[in-house]
Amino acid sequence: MANILIVYGTTEGQTAKIAQHIGARLEQQGHEATSMLASDAMEMDLAGYDPVVVGASVHEGRYQKDVRQFVEAHQATLEPRRTAFFSVSLGAVSADPQERAEVDKLMQEFCSSCGWTPSLTRSFAGALRYTQYSWLKRQVMRHIVAKEGGPTDTTQDFEFTDWDDVSRFAEELVDS
Ligand SMILES: Cc1cc2nc3c(=O)[nH]c(=O)nc-3n(C[C@H](O)[C@H](O)[C@H](O)COP(=O)(O)O)c2cc1C
């Protein structure tokens, strides 16, 4: 039985939902899983956890600052261990292969700039939470999404996450 720590950053909640789904899937398989915000995990002793999983979402081409701070603070502990990183974005669901490649590049640049080589990385599609955005953010997101041919009804939220893919990632974490 593995004892897994999932540390994440989230701005509108989708990465938290994915972290919880990973934790629930692992618990179903008889493992122990703890998920927590990166901002609450800065002082954590990672010694008893294997693997340690880190997740973050993309906003304006970057991941949450707290997640970078967590990885940098724990780099020496993370680097030699079994670890994983997952990215959450809308670029991951884009029809444009260049947009998807941008997300992959961002993941690689993030990890290498932290001096960290996770054993497993994965890019998940996130969500559009029009109803949670401020008026300005809603207009900006609608404009960006319209250019991509995505949904523009701002009275609704849209979730693009493939939950089966998230479950498969959880299984790979402990199988690898
Ligand atoms: C203001 C804003 C900026 C965003 N910028 C990007 C971006 O640069 N690239 C991208 O692929 N997705 C971008 N997204 C989409 C988010 O990554 C997506 O909504 C994700 O589900 C957010 O996860 P969270 O709820 O955990 O923060 C942006 C979303 C918002 C609201």
The ligand as an SDF file (V2000), in Angstrom:
LIG
                    3D

 31 33  0  0  0  0  0  0  0  0999 V2000
   -7.7430   34.4430  -16.7350 C   0  0  0  0  0  0  0  0  0  0  0  0
   -7.4420   33.0780  -17.2930 C   0  0  0  0  0  0  0  0  0  0  0  0
   -6.2790   32.8880  -18.0220 C   0  0  0  0  0  0  0  0  0  0  0  0
   -6.0030   31.6330  -18.5680 C   0  0  0  0  0  0  0  0  0  0  0  0
   -4.8480   31.4600  -19.2880 N   0  0  0  0  0  0  0  0  0  0  0  0
   -4.6100   30.2790  -19.8880 C   0  0  0  0  0  0  0  0  0  0  0  0
   -3.4420   30.1000  -20.6970 C   0  0  0  0  0  0  0  0  0  0  0  0
   -2.5880   30.9820  -20.8360 O   0  0  0  0  0  0  0  0  0  0  0  0
   -3.2710   28.9000  -21.3110 N   0  0  0  0  0  0  0  0  0  0  0  0
   -4.1780   27.8820  -21.1710 C   0  0  0  0  0  0  0  0  0  0  0  0
   -3.9770   26.8190  -21.7810 O   0  0  0  0  0  0  0  0  0  0  0  0
   -5.2650   27.9900  -20.3690 N   0  0  0  0  0  0  0  0  0  0  0  0
   -5.5030   29.1720  -19.7350 C   0  0  0  0  0  0  0  0  0  0  0  0
   -6.6120   29.3130  -18.9350 N   0  0  0  0  0  0  0  0  0  0  0  0
   -7.4980   28.1750  -18.7060 C   0  0  0  0  0  0  0  0  0  0  0  0
   -7.2640   27.5230  -17.3340 C   0  0  0  0  0  0  0  0  0  0  0  0
   -6.0130   26.8530  -17.2970 O   0  0  0  0  0  0  0  0  0  0  0  0
   -8.4140   26.5260  -17.0680 C   0  0  0  0  0  0  0  0  0  0  0  0
   -9.6040   27.2650  -16.9300 O   0  0  0  0  0  0  0  0  0  0  0  0
   -8.2010   25.6380  -15.8620 C   0  0  0  0  0  0  0  0  0  0  0  0
   -9.2850   24.7360  -15.7490 O   0  0  0  0  0  0  0  0  0  0  0  0
   -8.0580   26.4490  -14.5770 C   0  0  0  0  0  0  0  0  0  0  0  0
   -7.8050   25.5500  -13.5180 O   0  0  0  0  0  0  0  0  0  0  0  0
   -8.0820   25.9590  -11.9910 P   0  0  0  0  0  0  0  0  0  0  0  0
   -9.5780   26.0990  -11.8720 O   0  0  0  0  0  0  0  0  0  0  0  0
   -7.5360   24.8590  -11.1920 O   0  0  0  0  0  0  0  0  0  0  0  0
   -7.3660   27.2510  -11.7720 O   0  0  0  0  0  0  0  0  0  0  0  0
   -6.9080   30.5590  -18.3700 C   0  0  0  0  0  0  0  0  0  0  0  0
   -8.0750   30.7520  -17.6130 C   0  0  0  0  0  0  0  0  0  0  0  0
   -8.3420   31.9980  -17.0810 C   0  0  0  0  0  0  0  0  0  0  0  0
   -9.6100   32.1980  -16.2860 C   0  0  0  0  0  0  0  0  0  0  0  0
  1  2  1  0
  2  3  1  0
  2 30  2  0
  3  4  2  0
  4  5  1  0
  4 28  1  0
  5  6  2  0
  6  7  1  0
  6 13  1  0
  7  8  2  0
  7  9  1  0
  9 10  1  0
 10 11  2  0
 10 12  1  0
 12 13  2  0
 13 14  1  0
 14 15  1  0
 14 28  1  0
 15 16  1  0
 16 17  1  0
 16 18  1  0
 18 19  1  0
 18 20  1  0
 20 21  1  0
 20 22  1  0
 22 23  1  0
 23 24  1  0
 24 25  2  0
 24 26  1  0
 24 27  1  0
 28 29  2  0
 29 30  1  0
 30 31  1  0
M  END
$$$$
